[in-house]
Amino acid sequence: MKIDILSAVPALLESPLSHSIVGRAQERGVVEVQTHDLHEYSADKHKKVDDIPYGGGAGMVLTPQPIFDAVESITQQGSGSTPLVLYTSPQGIPFDQDEATKLSLESHLIILCGHYKGVDQRVRDNLIDKEYSFGDVVYSGGELPALCIVDAVVRLLPNAMNDIDSALTDSFQEGLLEGPVYTRPASFQGHEVPDVLRSGDHERIRQWKKEQAEELTKRVRPDLFEKYQSKP
């Protein structure tokens, strides 16, 4: 997979992309992640990428020219497959595990990070395939949400993780929050690991984990639990 990230502040992206699962996946050749500075694509003599909004109002808006040119350049240099272009925005649909799974099946993603007041609507109308929101909250820019997309997608790619079963049993993968997990020691300051987890009875353990996940989801995320119950 290839992932290109367009940002007006690409320095915000560098360190998180170089470490942990995403960093190792790049070393293994599982994914290629490249950041692009929108200023480098600007035709303005001062390399500006934003301007005041038409009709007045506060804030600055990302201009269309650098973004159109960046997407065109990246697409032309790509492997031949048409990239899916994403935009991180409060107006987008919620990003969740189902969306991460769908994106992991793509061969090329371009992620545009919003910044300032937003992006010229003509970009959204003509370039963007999917817009994603990361909660009912506004961030300073789309760089943090973009990193979340990369991390959530890359960990699902074959050979990105040493133990793929770990990803497949995470919260939301089966429509439930993941229940409690324990490790050694079995007893710590008088607090014990549940006997069932030390029983060696795999069917009892599986059933216990399912019950715990259902109870937690019902208590913390009743909306998810209702959706889980309605599945055929």
N, C-alpha and C positions, 0 to 999 in steps of 0.2 A: 504494500500500500504506500501511496505517496500523499503527504499532507503539507499544504502550503498555507501559511498564516500571514495575512496582510494586516499591518498595524502602523499607526502613527508613532507608537512608542515601543518598538520591537525589543528594546533592552529589558522590558518587563518580562519577556518570555524566556530569556536565555537559560537561566539556571535550572528552572523546573524541567526543561526539556532535556537536560544533560544527565539526569540522575534517575535512580530507581528503575522501575519497569520500562518507562519510555526510553530512558538512556540505554538500557541493555538491549531493548528491542531494536534500536538503531544500530548498535554494534553488531548484532546478529544478522542484520540485513532484512529484518522482518518489516520494517517501516522506514521510510525516509521522511524526515520532518524538516522543513525549511521555512525560516522567517523572512519576511520582506518588509522593508521600510517604505511606506507609501511616499515619503518625501523624495525618494530616488526616482519615482515615476512621474513626478510633478513637472509640468511644462512651464510653470511659473518661474520667473528668473530668480525669485527668492526661495523657491522650492516649497511654497505654501501648499497646504493640503486642505485648508478650511477657509470659510468666509462667512459673512453675516447672513442671516436668513432673510429671504424675500418676505415682505409683509411686516417686517419688524419682529420684535421679540428678543428675549435674552439668549445669550449663548452663541456658539459658533457651530457651523455645519460642515461636515466633510464634503468636499467638492467631488463631482463625478469623474472628472478627467483622469486623475491618478489611479482611481480604482478600476475604471474601464480599461486603461492601458495595462495595468498590472495583471488583471485577469486574462486579457488577450495574450500578453507575453508569456504567462505561465502556461496557458493552454497550448500555445504553439510549441513550447519547449517540452510538453508532456509526452507521454508514451503513446498518444494517439486516442486514448479513451477520453470521453467527455467528462470533465470533473464536475462533481456536485458542489455547488457554491452555497456556503452557509453564512448566516449573519447572526450575531448575538445581539438580542434586542429585548427590552421589556415588553414589546408588543408581540413577541413570538409565542409559539406553543411551548408548553413546559418540556424541558429536556429530561428524559427519564431512561430507565434501563432498556425499555423496548426500542427507543430511538437509537440508543448506543449500539444495540445489537444490529439494527438495520444498517447503520452507518459502517459497521465493521465488515459488511459484505461489499462495500464499494471499493474501487481500486484507486480512486483519486479524489481527495477532498480539498477544497479551498475554503478557508475560514476567514471572513472579514470581521475584524474587531471594530465595533463602534467606538466612537470617542467624541468628546465635546458634547454638543447637543444632539448629535445623531448623524445620519447620513442622508444626502440628497435622495429624495423619493425615487428619482429616475434610476438610481442604482438598484433599489429594491424591486422596482417594477420590471427591470430588464435583465438583471444579472443573478439575483438571489433565487435559489431553489427552495431553501428552507430557512425559516427564522426560529431561533430558540431562545426561550426565556429561562432564567435561573432563579425563579422565585419572584414574589411581589416586592421587589426591592430594586433600587437603581444603583449601579456601580459607577465608579469614575470612568471606566472604559470596559471594553469587551475582552481585554486580555485575560483576565482571570477566568471568565466563562469559557473562553477558547481553550485554555489549558485544561479545564475540566472535561471538555469534549475530547481532546486528544488523549487524556489519561483513561477515560472511560472506554474509549474505542480501542485503543492500542492493547489494553490488557486482555481483550477478547480475541485478539489475532492469534492464530496458531503459532506456537513456539515463542510467544512473547513472555509467557510465564513458565516457570519450571513445573508448576502443578496447575494445569488448566482446570482441574476439578475445584480448586479454590475459587476461581472466578464463577464457575457454574453453580456454586452453592451460596453465592452472596445474596444479600438483601435484594429484593425486587426481581431476582432472576426467575423465581417461581410465583411471583405475585405477592409474596409475604416479606416482612422484615425478618432478618436472620435472628434467631434466638440466641441465648447466652452460650458462650464458649469458655472452656477452662483449660488450664495446663498445669504442669507440675509447680509446686508440690501439691499432693492430694489434700493436705491440711496446712492452713496458713493462718496463724493467729487465732485459732479456734474456728475458722471458717472452712467448711468441708466441701469438696467436690461432690455433687450428687452421686449416690450409690449406683444409679442406673448407668452412668457413664463409665464406671469401673467394673461393670458386670461382665463385659465381654459378649453380651447378648446383642448382636447387631440389629435384630428386628425390634427389640425393646428400645434400643438407643434411637433408631430411626423414628419410631413412633413418638418417643419423648421429645425429640428435636422438633418434630412437626407440631406437636401440641404446644410446645413453648413458643414457636414461631407464630402460630395462630393466635395464642393468647396475647402476645406482645402486640401484634398487628391490630387486633381488635381493640386493645386499650389505647395505643398511641396513634394509630392511623385507621380510624373506623372507615374512612373513605376507601382505603385500599382493601380492607377486609370485606367490605360490601362488594367490591368489584371481584375479589377472589372467590367469594361465595357464588357469584352469578355465573362463573365460568361453567360451561357444560362438562 
